Amino acid sequence: MSKLRAWELTDYSRLLMLDGDMLLRRPIDNVFDELNATIIDSRSIPEKEVKHDENPIPAKYLLAGGPEVRGTLHHFPPSRENGDFIHPTGCNLGFVMLAPSREMFEYYMSILKIEGRFNSATMEQSLLNYAHRPEEEDVVGNVASIHEKWWTDSKNYPPLRKWYRSKKEEMEKFYIARDAANT
């Protein structure tokens, strides 16, 4: 549940949180300009059921992400109609934008304290998907990144193995050169 600490970084207005297994293919600075990357007034959206033992959803918040793509064999662009997503209405925390907020952190903590409230199989991802209960219309995608255990050959789609390997070698060369320059 350590990713939840990002909501405590209130010196920042917004954060883009990426898992360590994200491979960026091009600059993604413009993700901060996306319509879905703005803080919303939660009173302007249909109210989600908040149980009596949970804190209320904060009046304003930002949580923007997309669903998890089903492995390396999917259509481009991925779509719900083609069955390309594992949980089409869920948010994958491998690539997510958020607005740090102590109030939101406390909302999550209030849910976390209730045993059995959500399926904790994917830890904070399960918590956030329960807390925000994504709807089908929340799912928006534009592939600028790949979330894959790209440093291993065992799971990768064969046509991409060579490309993955070249990216791994590129990264290793960078760190070898950096370490040599610092010694």
Secondary structure, DSSP 8 states (H G I E B T S, - for coil): -GGGGGGG-TTSS-EEEE-TTEEESS--GGGGGSGGGS-EEGGGS------TTS----SEE-EEE---B-SS---SS--TTTT-BSSTTS--TTEEEE---HHHHHHHHHHHTSTTSS-GGGTHHHHHHHHH---GGG-----SEEES-TT-SSSS-HHHHHHHHHHHHHHHHHHHHHHHHT-
